[in-house]
Amino acid sequence: MQRGSSSDTTDVQVDGPAHFDWTYTRDRPRLARLYEAAKRDQWNATDAIPWNIDVDPMNPEVPLLPDRYVPLHNHPAYQRLSEPEKNEQRRAMMAWLLSQFLHGEQGALIATSKIVMTVPDADSKFYAATQVMDEARHVEAFSRLLHDKVGLAYPITGGLRTLLEQGLSDSRWDMTYLTMQILIEGLALAAFQRNRDVSGDPLVQAVHAYVMQDEARHVAFGRLALRDYYPQL
């Protein structure tokens, strides 16, 4: 599958000070435990995921998505399609979903890098550094699944692009946290679980299952790190 050209890029002005804590105080034990769990639970996308499984989007016995997840599946025009044509529609819908997951994971990679730089306490910096690695691994896994196995990709949606750009460009470190760790990561966890559960393809299921191991920890990180600033969390 042909990848995008070098012109398919976006520059976002990322504001915010780089915060150094020269005391290295470790006084947030719950974040410290999360950091230990993150170190322990690292996995290798190259070895852990069974990439030897072939994805056949045209196999109705192992559908990428059930018909009910195609937006127009009840429309008479869809009902008149041949089975191969319906398979292609299911493939397109899965490719669109995976494309948005991939774009969101790159946004998380960049946002978490900013969090390492701007967050004020050492425990949050330590954990956020492990999440940078997590997000790079997620980009790797979704990109490989989408481009090498499904063979179809879509651009980022306008809404997701705007959300990422606003979260990254805000100079307040807590707004990047709130955008990524609470809003996007929370929604992503639910979306990944649904995609894993409804897809009949074992490779799609495996990629989502591994990514979800990390996502639950990421949401917990956001809630713990922001609790001093937003007590309602």
C-alpha positions, 0 to 999 in steps of 0.5 A: 500500500502506498504511504502518504508523501512528505507533504502530508504533515501538520505543524502545531505550535506547542507552547509551555515552559519546560519545567525542571524540579531540581529536588527530585522529590518522590512524594506521590506514592500512587503515581509511583506504583503506576510507574512501576506497573508501566515498567513491568507491563511493557510489551514488544509489538514486533514479537507479542502480536501474531503478525503471521495471521493474514487479514482477509477483508473479503472473507465473510466467514471472518468479517472485519466488522458485522453489517450493523456497524456499517452506517447505511446497512439498513438502506435498500441500496446497501441491501442490494449489494453483492456479498463482495461489495458488502465485504468492501464496505465493511473493510472501508468502515474498519479502515476508517476506524483504525485510521482515526485510532492511529491518528489519535495515538500519534497525537497521544505520543506528541502530547505525552512528550509535552507532558514530560516537559511541562508537568511540575512533579517528578513522579508524573514525569517518570510515569509520562516517560513510560507512556511516551514509549506506550504511545510509540508502540501503539502507533507502530501496531496500528500503522502496521495493521492498517497499512500492511494488513487491511491495505486502506487508510483515511485522513484524520477527521476535522473534529479529532484534528481540532481537539489534538491541536487545541490540547497541544497548543494550550500553554497550560500543562493541565489542559494537555493532560485534560485533553489527552488523558481524560477526554481522548484516552477515556473515549479511546478505551471504550472504542478499542473495547468495542472494536475488539469485541465486534470484529471477527478477525483474530489479528484485529482482536489481538492488536486491540487487546494489547493496546487496551492493557496500556490504555486503562493505565493511561486514564488512571494516570490522568486522574491521579495527576490532575486530582490536586487541580480538579478535586472532582476527578 
